[in-house]
Amino acid sequence: MRNIIIILAALVLTPFYSISQGTNKRDANGMKEGPYLKSYENGKKKYQGQFKNDKPYGTFTYYFNTGDTSAIVEYSDNGIIANTTTYYKSGNIMAEGVYFNKKKEGNWKYFIDEDKNPIISSETYKDGTLEGESITYYPDNGQPAEVIVYSNDKKNGKLFKYFQDGILMTESYYVDGKPHGAFLHYHPDGELQIRGNYHYGVQSDNWDYYDENGKRVSEEEFLKQDKVSEIK
């Protein structure tokens, strides 16, 4: 009976020995080559994939220490391009986009950890920095809440903010991350509420304020209105 148990154990464990012997290999130059598997201290997988000439290629799957998938990355053959999808522990998508030479490149989308997993923002990168259009969305209906252009990781250009029904809320301009130029803010019905100017982040010149009937009011009267604190 003891011999039978030993034989059965050998048959069961042989595939695992074969797998371990074929993973986490390095060539004569010390470079990673072939299938790779790393684990957390608790024994759960940390990531699994494969290397060629010390560079990742093909599909890599990354895990939380609970065993849930944290990311799936599709590497190009030379390991430079990495199409990436990251996940919340719930299984919902957290973000998706591309890394080029380990830096974010092109369009990236970000999502909220809710049942419908709605998109919350979309950003454009170049060489790891924000460069191009960035959009924030209302998660309830997917409509744009804010649209702005970045240059060298700073807001540069015209900014638009919208009410949830798509009506324009605010129109302003940015230079090197600071509001600069005309500032226009509207009532929910589209009527003008505020008109003014910024000079590199500081209010300048005269500012005009209007009530819901289009009547010009003083700044003091304007500040007494409801929801003024929501205006930024």
N, C-alpha and C positions, 0 to 999 in steps of 0.2 A: 504493500500500500504506500509506504514511504517513497519508494522509487517512482510510483505512478504520479504522486504529488509533485515530486521534483521535475519529472518530465513535463507535466502540465504547466507548471510555473515557468519552465524554460520556454515552452511554446508561446505562452501569453506575453512574456517579457521581451522576447526576441525582436518583435517589430519596434518596440520602444528603444531598445539598444541600437537598432539599425538607424532609427531616426536621429537619435542623439549623436551617433557617430558621423552622420552626414550633415550636421548643422554646425554653425558657428566656427567655420573653418577659416584659416588664413593661409595665404600662399608663402612661398619662400621669402618674399619681401615683406611679410607681415601685413599684407593687405587682405581685407575681408573678401571672401569668395564663396558664392553659393548661398543656400538657405541660412537664414539667421533667426534665432528665437531668443528673446530676452524675457525674464520674469521678475516680478516684484518679490520682496522678501516673504510674502505670504503664499508664494507659489503660483499666483495668478499671472497670466501672460501680460507682459508690458507692450511688446510689439512682435510682429513676425513679418518677414519679407525675405528679400534676397539681394545679394550684392554681386557686382562684377567690377573687378579692378578697384575695390574699396568704395565703389559708388552704388547707391541704391538704384534699383530699376524694377519696373513692373509694379505690382500691387503690394503696398504695405498696409497692415492693419494695426492700429494702436488701441490700447485698452486702458480703462480706468482700473484701479487696483481692486475694484469689485468684480471685474470680469466683463463689464459692459464696454461696448465699442466707443472709443473717444474720437477716432478719426480714421478715415480711409484715404490713402494717398496713392495716386497713380503717377509713378515716376517715368520720365523718358529714359531711353536706353543709356544715356550718358549721365543721368541723375540730376541734370540741370533744371529741368521743368518738372514741377510737382503739382498736378491737379488735385486739390485738397477739399475734402468735406469733413467738417468737425461736427461733433454731436454732443447734446446734453445727455446726462445719465438716463433721462426718460426715453431716449431714442430719437427725439426730435432733432432736426438739423439746427446747429448753432450758426455756422458760417460756411460759405463755399467760395472758392476762388483759386487762383494760380500763384505759386511761388516760382520765381526765376532766380537761380543762384541764391536760394534761401531768403529772398526778399519778395514781398507782395508785389504783384504786377497785374495791371489791367483791372477789370471790374471784380469787386468783391461784394457779396450779399450777406446780410446778417438777419437772423430770425429770432423770434421770441419763443420761449419754451412754454407754449400753450397748445391746447388740443389741435387747433387748426394750423399751428406752426407758421403764423403770418410773418411776412418780411417786415423789418423795422427800418432798415437803411441799406443803401447801396453806395459804395465808394469806389473811386478810381485811383489806382496807384501807378507810380513809375519809380522803379528802383527802390521800393520800400517806403516812399513818401507819397502823401496825398497830392495828386496831380490830375486835375480834371473835375468833372461834375460829381457832386455828392448829393444824394437825395435821402431825406428822412420821410417815412411814410406813417400814415395813421393805420395802426394795426387792425382796426375794426373794418375798414373798407378798402385798404390798400391804396388810397389816394395820397399823392404827395403832400406833405405838411411843410417841407422846406426844401428849397433847391439852391445850391450855391456852388461856385467853382473854386477849386483850390489850386494854388501854385506854390511849389516848394513847401508843402505842408502847412500853408497859411491860406485863409480865405482871401481871395482876390477876384473882384468882379461883382456882378450884380447878384443880389440875394432876393429870392422870392419866398414869402410864407403864405400859406393858404388856409382858409377855414376848411372844416371837414367836408363841406359840400362842394369844394373846388373853387370857391370865390376867393379872389386875391385878398390877402390880409395886409401884407407889408411888402414894400419894395424899397430896397436900399442898396448901398454900394460898399465894398470893402477894398482896402489896400493894405497889404502886408498884415492881415489879420485884424485890422481896426476899421470901424465904420468911417467912411470918408465920402462926402458928397451928399446928394439929396436923400431924404428919408420921407417916405409916404406910408401912412397907415390908414386903413379903411374900416368902416363899420361893416358888420356882417351883410348888409344889403348892398354893399359896394360903394356907398357914399364916403367921401374923404373925411377922415377924423383928425389926422395930424399931418402937418407939412413942415419940414425943417431941414436943417443941414448939419452935417458933422464935419469936423476938421481933425483927421487922424484920431478919432475916438472921443473927441470933445464936441459937445453941442456948440454951434456957432450961428451967428446972425439971428434973425427973428424967427420964432416958431409960431405957427398958427394952429389953433385948435377949434374943432367944430362939433356941435352936438348932433344928435341923430336926425334932426330936422335940417341940417346943413347950415345952421346959424353959427357964426363965429363967436366963440366965448373966450374968456380970459383963462389963463393957465390955472388960476385958483378954482374957477368954476369947473374947469375940465377935470381937475384932480378929485373933485367931489363926486364924479360919476361912478357908477358901479363898474366893476371889472377893469378899472384903469390899471390896477396892479399887474394884470395879465400882459400888458403891453411892454415889450422889451425891444 
